[in-house]
């Protein structure tokens, strides 16, 4: 049985706009069937939308998502896709860890500036 999903069904299910799904289509990430002006999404499209949204949540760009999808379609297929995905996850994790270090350093610097301001205010006799 061929189950098709309408754009309305998928926007409701995933909490995205029709514009988002059209964007993914324009970017070549999904390929719904067309019947006149109506887009009909197959279960495979639904699965791809779910994975695209998951990729976006963890910070992958559309370009990275496209690359991961394409590797699945071309040899070596799923093995290559999984290896690429593991590499991208590792890179994303490293980026986030660096951002965490940067944020921690900035917070420390802000604490130091605040302390210096409070010290100077106390030196000139201004109460806070």
N, C-alpha and C positions, 0 to 999 in steps of 0.2 A: 504494500500500500504506500503510495507516494503522498506523504503529508507535506503540505506547504504551509508556510506562515506568511501572514501579511505584514506589511511594515508597521501597521498599528499594533498588531500582537507583539511584535518584537520590541517596539519602543516601550510598551507597557511592561513587558517582562524584564527588560534590562534597565529601565529607567533612563533612557536616552531619547534624544529628539530624532525626528525623521531626518533632520539636517545631518546629524551625526552618521546615520546609516547611509545616507546619500554620499557623504564625504568618503566613507570607507569604500563605497562602490566606485566613486571617482578615482580613488587612489589605487584601485585594482585589487583590494584586499578581499572583497566579496563579489560574487557574480550572480545576483538573483535573476531568475527568468523574468522575461517581460511578456505580458499579455496586454497588448494595447499600452495604456499608461500605467497599468498595475504591475507592481513588482511582487513576485512570488519567491519566497525564500525557502530553500530546501533545508532539511536537517543539517546538512554539511555547512550551509551558510550560517545557521543558528549557532553551530558549534564554533565556527570561526569568529563570529561576533563575540561570543563568550570569551574566547581566548584573546582576542584583540583588546577587549575591555580589561581583562586581567593583566595583560602586558602594559596597558596604559596606567593602571593602578600602581604597578611596581616601577613605573618610570621609564619604560621603553618608549622610544620615539616611533613614529609611524614607519620611518625608514627601517629601523631595527626589526619591527614586527613584520614588515614586508619581506625582509631578508630571511627571517626565521620561517615564514610560511613558504617562501620559494624553495628553500633548501629541502623541505619535506617533499615538494613536488618533483624535484630533480634528484638524480642519483647523488649521494647514497641514500636518499630518502629519510626515513625516520631516524636511523642511526646518526646521520649527519645533522639532522635537525636537533636531536637531543644533545649532541656534542656542542653545536653552536649555541644552543640555549644555555647549557652549563657555562660556557665561556662568557656569554652576555650577563648571566646572573652573577658570576664572579666579578666581572668588571663593574657592574652596578653596585654590588656590595662594597667593593673597594672605593668607589666614588662616594657612597654614602658614609663610609667610615671616615674618609678625608673631610667631608662636609661636617661631620660630627666633631672632629678635631678642630676644624676652623671655627665652629660655633663655640666650642669650649674656650678656645683662645680669645675670641672676641668677648665672651662673657667675663673672663678673667680681666681683660683689659678694661672693660666697663666698670667692673668692681674697683679696679685700681684708680681709675679716673674719679669715680664717686668718692672714694676714700680720700684722695688728694684734695678734692673740693671741700669735703667736710673738715679736714684738718686745717686747710687755709681759712675757712670761715671761722673756725674756733680761734685761730691765731689772731684774726682781726676783730674778734669779739662779737661776731654775729651769731646769734642762736638760731638753730634750725628747727 
